[in-house]
Structure formats: structure tokens, C-alpha cells
Amino acid sequence: MPRKTSTSVRVDPNIRATRIYPIEDTKKQVSDLKTVGIKLSREQAVRLATALLAMAQEYDEIDLTGHRFERRKDGTYPLTVTAMTD
């Protein structure tokens, strides 16, 4: 069985979150909001941690984007881990 190096391991940057706060029907203005919250299950947290660790080893800056208006059929919300390239 051939071996693979860690650089050949692929990580899916598309993660799901149980909830993203503030919720989409909040009455507050965006300028009044001081925090953002993300609720994750254990499996979601492990997937996010894996993606962040893999990206952190390759890039100096990482973006985490939560799509709080895009609820999926399974009730979760997409999170995307990305980085800028030159």
C-alpha cells in the first residue's frame, strides 16, 4: 500500500454549522452588532479545526465566511475557509 505525505492530503474547506448568530431575522442594525457566534456540533468542530490547521500551514491569512442566510435542507448553514493567493 503506497504512502502519502501530509502535503498530498486534501481537506474540504466547505463546512456546515448548526447555527450562525446573529440570526437572519434580528431587529438590530449590522452597525450595532458587536459579536458573531457560530454553533457547531462535535463533528462540525473537528472538520473546521482540520480545515483551519491545514490552511494555516500553507497561508499567512485565512478567511472564515459564514453564510447565515443560506440555510440548507438539513438545517445547517455553510461555512467556508479560504485564503488569498498571489
C-alpha positions in Angstrom: 0.0 0.0 0.0 1.6 3.3 -1.1 2.1 6.1 1.5 1.0 9.7 1.1 2.7 12.7 2.5 0.8 15.2 4.5 1.0 17.8 1.7 -1.0 15.4 -0.5 -3.9 15.2 1.9 -6.9 17.2 0.7 -9.2 19.0 3.2 -12.7 20.1 2.3 -13.0 23.8 3.0 -16.8 23.7 3.0 -18.0 23.0 6.5 -21.5 23.2 8.0 -22.6 25.0 11.2 -25.6 24.2 13.3 -26.3 28.0 13.6 -24.7 31.3 12.8 -25.5 34.3 15.0 -26.9 36.9 14.8 -29.9 35.1 13.3 -31.2 36.3 10.0 -34.3 38.0 11.4 -32.6 40.1 14.0 -34.1 43.5 14.5 -30.7 45.1 15.2 -28.7 47.1 12.6 -25.4 45.5 11.5 -23.5 48.5 12.8 -25.0 47.8 16.3 -23.8 44.2 16.4 -20.5 43.7 18.3 -20.2 39.9 18.1 -20.7 37.0 15.8 -21.4 33.5 17.0 -21.1 30.1 15.4 -22.7 27.0 16.9 -21.0 23.7 15.9 -21.6 20.0 16.7 -18.5 18.0 17.7 -18.2 16.6 14.1 -18.5 20.1 12.6 -15.9 21.5 15.1 -13.4 18.8 14.2 -13.9 19.4 10.4 -13.5 23.2 11.0 -10.4 22.7 13.1 -8.9 20.3 10.5 -9.5 22.8 7.7 -8.1 25.7 9.7 -5.0 23.8 10.6 -4.4 22.7 7.0 -4.9 26.2 5.7 -2.7 27.8 8.5 0.2 25.6 7.4 0.1 27.0 3.9 -1.1 30.6 4.1 -0.4 33.7 6.2 -4.1 34.8 6.4 -7.2 32.8 6.4 -10.8 33.9 5.9 -13.8 32.2 7.5 -17.1 33.1 5.9 -20.4 32.1 7.4 -23.5 32.2 5.1 -26.2 32.9 7.7 -28.9 33.5 5.0 -28.3 30.2 3.2 -29.9 27.5 5.4 -29.6 24.1 3.8 -32.3 21.4 3.7 -30.7 19.6 6.6 -31.0 22.8 8.7 -27.3 23.7 8.7 -25.5 26.8 7.4 -22.4 26.7 5.2 -19.0 27.9 6.5 -16.2 28.4 4.0 -12.5 28.5 4.8 -10.5 30.4 2.2 -7.1 32.2 1.7 -5.8 34.7 -0.7 -3.2 33.6 -3.2 -0.7 35.8 -5.0 
